[in-house]
Amino acid sequence: MELPKVNYYFKPEKEIEKGKSYSVSELLMAMIAESDNNAGNLLHLFIGEDKAVKVFKDLGLPMPEPADFMNVREYSRFYKELFDGFYLSRNSSEQALSLLKKTSFKKGLAAVLPDDMPIAHKFGELYGRNGKPNQLHDCGIVYYPGKPYLICVMAKGDDFEKLAEVIQSISLIAYQQLILEKQ
């Protein structure tokens, strides 16, 4: 099977390679920690459309079209389910959150947090039909001691560096607000 061409601005540190075999665990790690869309495409083929549709249906969410993106409310629902541990078993939810804590992207939400602040997050970038940058998203759970919080920022524009700065600014505002509330 030929993988579709994937554009990256923030490239995975280690992309999956054409012609090489991967376990489901390796593909999950590449898809989540490295935001490798080719790994995600292969996993989607492996699990099949029916199972993907079932998850969305179970969560009461519309199945996004291939060129579509979920909105903040829809996307954050996945984090809520993982954090609460209701959809998957508690163990499976913890495993998924553990993978999200290994996300290598440090130019968005995580850029302004202390290095020792755990964050389970996933970023994604989207290119417009013209092949130019269009959207950058970073969503996750920041494990602030005693008061973890969910933050999801979806930014639109034509410069991924500037979009990353917007995400950082919003992340910093949320973090500083939490510090002020704790005082």
N, C-alpha and C positions, 0 to 999 in steps of 0.2 A: 504494500500500500504506500502510495506517495503522500508525504505530509505536505499540507499547504504551506506556502511561503509565509513566514511570520516576521513582521517588523518588530524590532526592539530598539528602544533608545537606552533603557537601563537593561543591558544584556545580562542573562543568567551567567553566573561565574563559571558554571560548567553545564553547557547545553547537552541534551541527549543527542546521540549520534545516529545517523541514518545507518541501517543495516545491523545494528547491535541489538542484542536481546536485553530486556530489562524486566525485573520483577515488578509486581504491582506496587510493592513498598518503595522501590526505587523511583517509579514513575510518580507516586504520590509525593515523595520528598522533592523531586524535581519540580513538580507542578506547584507545590505550596511554598517551599523554602526559596526556590529560585524563580518562581513565576514563569516557568518554562511552558509556553502554550502548546508546544509540540507534545510534551508529556501529557498535558490535559486532553489534547485531541485523541491521543492513543488510549487513554483511560476511558474516555467517552465511548470510543469504539468498542472497547473491551466490555464495559458494563451494559452497553446498549441503550438505545433511546427510551425504551419502555421503563427501565429502572430509573433513569434520570427524571422522566416525566412523573413517575410515582413519588419521588422525593418532593418535588415542587408541589404536587397535588396534596400530599400529606401535610405539608406546611401551609397550605392555602395560598400558594404563590403562583402567579402566571409563569409558564415556561417561556423564558426569553427566546426570541428568534436569534439565529446565528449572528446577525449584525447588531443585535440589540444589547442593551446593558440594563441590569436591574437598577432600580432607584435605591436611595439610601435605606429607606424603610424595609424594602424587600431584602436587600443584602444583609442588613444588620440582624434580620431574623435568624440567619444561620448561626451567628455568634451567640445570640440569646439561647438558641436550642443547645448549642455545644456547652455553654456556660451552665445552664440549668440541668443539662443531662437528661432531658425528657425524651428526645427523639431516638437517640442512640443509647446504648447502655452507658453507665457512668464511666466504665473503663474505656470504651471506644471514644467517648467524648473527650476524655483526658488525653488519649493518644492523639486525637485530631488537634487539640489545643497545643500539645507538645510539639507537633510538627509546625504549627503556626508560630510558635515561639522561636523557631529556627529560621524564620524568614531573613534572608540576607540583605534585603533592601533597608538601607539606613538613611535615605535622603528625604523621607517623608515624616510620618508621625514620630518615629524613633529618634530622629536627628536632634530633637530638643529635650529629650528625656535623659535623666541620669543613666550612665552606662549600666548600672546594676538594677535598673527598673525593668522587670519582665514585661514584655508585650507580645501577645499572640495576635499577629496581624498578617494581612495579605494585601499586596498592591497589584495594580494592573494598569496597563496603558492601552489606549485605543487610538487607532489611526483613522482618519476620515477617509472617505471614498477617493480623495485626491492623493492619498498616501502620506499626508502631512499629519503631524501630531494633532490630537483632538482632545483627548481626555486622559487624566491621570487620577487614579483613585488609591486610597490607602485606608483600610478599615481594620479595626481590631479592638482587643480588650487590653487596657493598661492595668497591670496588677499593682495599683497604688496600695500600700499597706493599709488594711482595714477598710478600704473603699475602692475596689476595682471599678473601672468605668469603661463603657463602650464608646468609641469614637469612630466615626466614619466620615471621611471627607472625599467628595468627588468634585474634581476641578476640571474646568473646560477651558481650552485655549490652544494656542499654536506654538508654545514654547515649554517643553517639559521641565526645564530648569526652573522657570518662573512658577510653573504649576507646583513643583516640589516645594518651592519657597512658600507658596500660599498654604499648602498642607502643613508645613512646619509652623507657620504663624498661628494657624488655628489650633494645632496641637499644643503649642506653648500657652495660648490663652486658656485652654481647658485645664492644663496642668497647673498653671498659676492660680486659677480660680479654686481648684481643689485645695491647694496649699493654704490659700486665704481662708477657706471654710474650715479647715482643720485647726486654725489658730484661735 
